[in-house]
Amino acid sequence: MGYIFDALNRGGQEPKDSAKHADATSSPTGGLKFTGEQTPASENLSIEAPQAPQQPQAQPTPSLAAPAAPSVNISVPPMPKPAQRTVNREDYSDVDERLVSLTNPSCVIAEEYRSIRTGLLAKWENRRHLVHTITSATPQEGKTITSLNMGLIMSELHNRKTLVIEADLRLPQFKKLLNLPQSYGLVGVMRGEASFQDALLEVGPNGLHVLPAGTRVNNEAVQLLSSPQMSSMIKKLKREYDHVIIDTPPVVELADAGILGSQSDDVILIARMSRTPSTLIRQAIRTLESYHAPVAGVIATDHSRSFRQYYYYRYGYRYQYRYYAKAA
């Protein structure tokens, strides 16, 4: 069973070994519509051929002048940027079942994510234009599932635009979890191979914007994520979106989460309490703080073999919720 580790409480509170289980019951809910932006097409291009030079006459006649070659206009068809691709359908059976905010939005698990959303909005007093980084101390804690579920739940708010960025470039999972088409992704944008709009995807009935990683990279990851282009893009997206959620690699062994967390309004740490020692959680928090990344709280997960697993969440001093899902 999971226990909530409060990152804002610096008193060194230890996770408990056990907690009382709660029964899961379904409750209906509704979703609000959201329409993403459309990408404008490029303008038509017109290429005018240069005027052909006059050919000399073999026997020039004073009364007959050689006519100039006519101008040739070559009309090139417009080459619009790829439109924002919508991955929206009625059947989500090919999507990972743990993305309950999409596959079963009226279940108890999805309602618990909505409770977390309420806590986030209350903490920030309904402010907009926020960047949230989600990371973990070690792999397989549940950060990617949490990032996508939170993005899908946020997209239900019809008056707020939400974007989820996959910044785990070493082990991307978005394409597999959401069954996405191939995209240039974040890597393509950072390399200058595509614009942001070229790489952007829209998923779910409420129009969540998703920027997957695209190509998997290893040695190049830190260079791309710490580049001035990445910093500039985050600042621009923060102005355009109400909530930008960034899924990052584990923080203990890699610098990626600290680099992006330092540019975020808050960092949420995912910890799987059945396997993650409290010393590693504290180490992760210290590492994030060394980058001046504002650690706001911890979502603690406890994985079991059945589908009814438990996550616990505490944000700040007041908000505590539980929900069920598998770690990923």
N, C-alpha and C positions, 0 to 999 in steps of 0.2 A: 504494500500500500504506500502511496506517496505522501510525503509531508511537505508542507510549504516552507521553503527557505526564503526569508525576507532579505533581499539584497540591501534594502535601505536601512535595515537594522544592523548596525555594526557591532552589536553586542556579542557576536559569535554564537548564535543560537544553533544547536545541533539538531539534525533531522531525527525524527522519531523512527523507531523500528516498525511500528504498526499503527494503524488507524482504523477507525470504524468504517466498514463498507456501507455504501448507500445503494438502495435499489434504483434501477433505471426504469422510468416509465415514459412513454411517448407523450408528446403534447403537440397539438397542431400549431402551425405558424404560417405566416404569409411572407411573400417577397415583394420588394419594390422594384420597379423597372429602372434601368439606367441605360442611356444611350451613349456610346462612345463617339469620339470625333471621327470624322472622315478625312482621309488624306487627299489633298488636292492633286489633280493630275498636272503633269508638266506642260508647258506651253509648246505650241507647234514650232518647229525649227524650219527656217527657210535659208537655203544655201544658193547664192547666185554665182554662176560660173563666170570666170574672167572672160573678157572680150577677146575673141580669137584674133591673132595678128593677120594683117593683110598679106596675101601672097603676091609676090612680084609678077607682073605680066611679061610673058616672053616677047610679045610685040605690042608695046603700049600704043594705044590709040588716043589721041588728044581728046576726042569727043566722047570717050567711053571710060567712066571711072569705075574702079572695082568696088563693089558694095561691101560695107562692113558686116562682119559676122553677127547675127542676131544674138541677143542675150538669152541665156538658157536658165530657166528657173527650175530647180529640182526641189520638189515638195517631199519633205521627209515626214513620214507618219509620226504622230506624237508618241513619246515614250514615257508614259506616266510611271510614277513610282508604284510599287505593289500596294494595292489597297490594304487597309487594315483588315486582316483576315479574322473572320468570326468563327470560333469553334463553338457553335451553339446548336444544340439539337435536343430532341425530346428524350432520346434514349442515351443514358450515361452508363450503360452496362460495361463499356470498355474503359471506364475511368476507375482508378483505385478506390475501393470501397471505403477507405479511411477518410476520403474527402467528403465527409458527411454533409458539409455545407452545400454540396452540389448534388450528391447522390441521394440524400435523404434529408432535405432541409427542415422537415417537420419533426424529426426525432429529438429525443432528449439530449443527445450529444450536441446537435446543432444549437439547441437552446442554451446549452452551457457556453458555447462559443459566443453567443449573443450576450450572455452575462459578462463575459470578459470584455466584449466590445463596450458594454455600458460602463464598466469600470475604467477603461481607457479614456472614454469621452469625459467621464466625470473628473478623472485626475487632471486632464488638460482643460477642464472647464469649457468643453465643446470648441476648443480652438481648432483651426484648420491649418493646412500646409505644414504637416509634421512628417518627419522621417523616423521610422521605427526599424531598428536592426534586431534581427532574431538570430541567436547563435547558441552554442552548447559548449560544454567543457570537452567532451569527447564525441566520436561518431555514434550514430544510432541512438540518439536521445529523443528524437521526435520533432526537431526544429523545422524540417521541410514541410511535414504534414501540418504543423501548427501555422507556419507562414501562409500556406495556401488556404487553409480553412479560415484563418483570420481575414485574409484578403477577400474571400468569397462572402463572408459575413459582412464585412465593411461595405462591399459593393451593393448590398441590399438597401443602403441608405441612398435614396434617389437624389438627394441634394449634395452628395459628396462623391468626388472622383477618387478612385483607389487604384494603385498600381503595385504589383508585386514583382520584384526584380530577383532573379536567380543569380547570386554572386558567388555561389559555390562552383567555381569553374573547374575544379579538379575532379569533382564527382557530381555532375549535374543529374537531376532526377525529374525535373518538371515535365520533360517530353514524355517520359514513361508514365508518370503518375496521371497526367491529364490526357495522354494519347494525342499529343500535339503534332501538327505537321512540322516539317523541317523549317527552321528559321535561321536568319543570319545571327540572331541573338545578340547578347551583350558583347561577346567577343568580336563579332563582326562590326558592331558599332565602334568599339574602342580601336579596332585596327583600321578604321576608315573605309571598310568595305561596303558599308550600308549606313543609311541614316537611321535615326531612332524609329521613325515611322515605318521604315522598311522592315524592321525587326519586330515590331510590336504585334502582339496577338490579343484577341478579345475572346474571353471564355465565359460560359455560363449565361443563364437567362438575364442576369442583371448587368452584364457588360463589364466584368472585371478585366482590366488591362494587365497583361502578363508579358514580361520581357525575359524569356528563357536564356540560359547561358549560351546556347548555340553549339559551338565547337568546344570539346573538352580540351583544356590546356593544363599543364603542370608548372613548369619552370617560369612560364610567362605570366602566371596569375597575379603575383604581387605587383609586377611591373604595370600591368593593365589597370588594376584596381587602385593603385596609388598615383596614377598619371593625372596630370592637370585636366585632361579631357574628362576623366571620371568625376573629378570634383566639380567641374563646370556643369556636367550633365545633372548631377545630384541637385545642385543649386537651381538649375532651370526646372527640373521636374518638381521640386518642392514648391515652386511658385505656381506650377500648372495643376498639380494634384493636391487634394486635401490630405490624403494619407499615402505615403510611399513606404512599403514594407520590403526590407532587404533581407533575403535569406543568405547567410554566410557560412563558411566552413567552421569547424570547431576551433575554439580560441586558444587552447592550451599549447598546441604544437605549431600553429600557423598564425601569421600576422594579419591575414585578410580581415578578420572580424574587428580587430582593433583599429585598423586603418579606416574602415567604413563606419565603425561605431563612433569614432571621434567626430564624424561629420553628421551624426544623427542627433535627434532630439532625445531619444532614449534607446537603451539596449535591454532586451529581455533575454534572459538566459534560460535555456531548457536543460533540465537535469533529470536523468532517469534514476530515481532513488533506490531502485532495487540493485543497481550495479555501480553507480557513481559515488565514490567516497566523498564525504563532506570536505576533505582536504583538497580534492580536485575542484570542487565548486568554489571554495575560497581562493584557490590559485587562479581560477578563471576570472573571478571578480577582480582580484589584484591586477591581473594582466590587462583587463579592460580599463581599469582605472589608470594604469600606467600610460595608456594612450589618451587619457582624458576623455574616455567614453563614458557617458552618464548611465550607469547601471541602475535600472528602475526596479527590477524584481526578477523573480524566478518562477517558471512553470515547472513543477516537479512531476515526472511521469513514473509510472510503475508498470512494467510490461509483464503480461502473463500470456499463457497459450490460448486462452479463450478470447473471444472478441470483446468481452466486457472487462476492459482494463480501466485503470483510473489515472486521471491527471489531476493535479491540484495546482491552484494558481492563487497567488497573493500579490497584489499590486499596491505598493505603498504600505500604509499602516492599516487601512480600513477594508479593502476589498478582498474577499476570499471566495473562490468558486471551485467547483470540481466538474470534470467532464471526462468522457470515456473515449479512448482511441488507442491505436497501436503506435509505438514509437517508430520513427523512420528517419 
